[in-house]
Amino acid sequence: MKVWKKEEIKDLIENRNDAVIRGMLRIYDLQTESEKVFGDTHENNGIGFSGVDGDIMSSFVKFYNKTNFLTFKQKKIARKKMLKYAGQLTKISNKELWIILICQIMTVMLI
């Protein structure tokens, strides 16, 4: 299995539209269900979009899911914003983030 580096993920985001969209969809998948419903970020769990990006990135994902494309302007904004999520995407690509998520779920279940 290839082990991805953060710089490699950044390079993909900078140079490939499909990487921007795939990354955006994966980060959105990590939003909590209530964050998806409200289209924002209101849980400070270090996973998913930040509070600053939650609204606009959620709107891009919903638009993409409805139309199967992003406009030129949306792609430009999404590309810039997705560079911030290269660390999370690296962990996802290397299957590391799932361990963190499982630990968080187990912690909540024990409380």
C-alpha positions as MATLAB code, in Angstrom:
seq = 'MKVWKKEEIKDLIENRNDAVIRGMLRIYDLQTESEKVFGDTHENNGIGFSGVDGDIMSSFVKFYNKTNFLTFKQKKIARKKMLKYAGQLTKISNKELWIILICQIMTVMLI';
ca = [
       0.000    0.000    0.000;
       1.331    3.429   -0.933;
       1.924    5.795    1.959;
       0.932    9.294    0.904;
       2.731   12.437    2.023;
       0.960   15.730    2.642;
       2.933   17.445   -0.133;
       1.789   14.793   -2.618;
      -1.837   15.400   -1.687;
      -1.317   19.170   -2.033;
       0.202   18.620   -5.472;
      -2.842   16.600   -6.555;
      -5.209   19.313   -5.308;
      -3.230   22.044   -7.064;
      -3.119   20.207  -10.395;
      -6.187   18.016  -10.733;
      -9.846   19.014  -10.661;
     -10.907   15.471   -9.773;
      -8.657   15.588   -6.692;
     -10.343   18.808   -5.547;
     -13.793   17.268   -5.925;
     -12.902   13.886   -4.429;
     -11.200   15.561   -1.484;
     -14.108   17.922   -0.945;
     -16.557   14.993   -0.939;
     -14.420   12.989    1.506;
     -14.063   15.874    3.964;
     -17.813   16.507    3.729;
     -18.408   12.827    4.546;
     -16.590   13.453    7.833;
     -18.938   16.251    8.859;
     -21.399   15.179   11.539;
     -24.957   14.529   10.395;
     -26.212   17.728   12.026;
     -23.457   19.727   10.303;
     -24.538   18.243    6.966;
     -28.186   19.132    7.631;
     -27.423   22.714    8.657;
     -24.581   23.173    6.146;
     -22.142   24.572    8.690;
     -19.618   23.481   11.280;
     -20.650   23.677   14.902;
     -18.779   20.803   16.525;
     -15.140   21.443   17.358;
     -13.866   17.898   16.799;
     -10.928   18.591   14.478;
     -12.481   16.528   11.698;
     -14.265   17.811    8.611;
     -14.475   21.407    7.458;
     -13.471   24.250    9.756;
     -16.027   26.759   10.981;
     -14.873   29.287    8.386;
     -15.278   26.857    5.479;
     -18.233   24.755    6.586;
     -20.967   26.830    4.977;
     -19.424   27.459    1.572;
     -17.841   24.019    1.174;
     -21.076   22.283    2.180;
     -22.898   24.375   -0.423;
     -20.351   23.324   -3.069;
     -20.812   19.645   -2.189;
     -24.598   19.950   -2.356;
     -24.339   21.775   -5.695;
     -21.958   19.129   -7.051;
     -24.186   16.283   -5.872;
     -27.135   17.880   -7.641;
     -25.420   18.913  -10.903;
     -22.339   16.671  -11.092;
     -20.086   19.691  -11.762;
     -18.673   22.824  -10.166;
     -18.451   26.159  -11.947;
     -15.037   27.603  -12.760;
     -15.356   30.050   -9.837;
     -16.448   27.304   -7.420;
     -13.485   25.119   -8.457;
     -11.092   28.018   -7.971;
     -12.403   28.710   -4.451;
     -12.633   25.005   -3.564;
      -9.062   24.323   -4.734;
      -7.691   27.104   -2.519;
      -9.714   25.982    0.487;
      -8.995   22.269    0.027;
      -5.253   22.870    0.338;
      -5.944   23.473    4.057;
      -7.329   19.946    4.328;
      -4.317   18.163    2.834;
      -3.400   16.854    6.295;
      -6.817   15.274    6.847;
      -6.842   13.917    3.297;
      -3.388   12.425    3.825;
      -4.641   10.657    6.950;
      -7.710    9.442    5.061;
      -5.557    8.180    2.192;
      -3.256    6.375    4.602;
      -6.221    4.941    6.568;
      -5.046    6.755    9.721;
      -8.098    8.934   10.252;
     -10.411    5.962   10.698;
      -8.473    4.945   13.810;
      -8.989    8.432   15.275;
     -12.705    8.323   14.440;
     -13.149    4.916   16.043;
     -11.412    6.134   19.205;
     -13.694    9.189   19.334;
     -16.782    7.025   18.893;
     -15.621    4.645   21.623;
     -14.981    7.596   23.963;
     -18.490    8.969   23.376;
     -20.011    5.534   23.970;
     -18.210    5.255   27.303;
     -19.443    8.638   28.556;
];
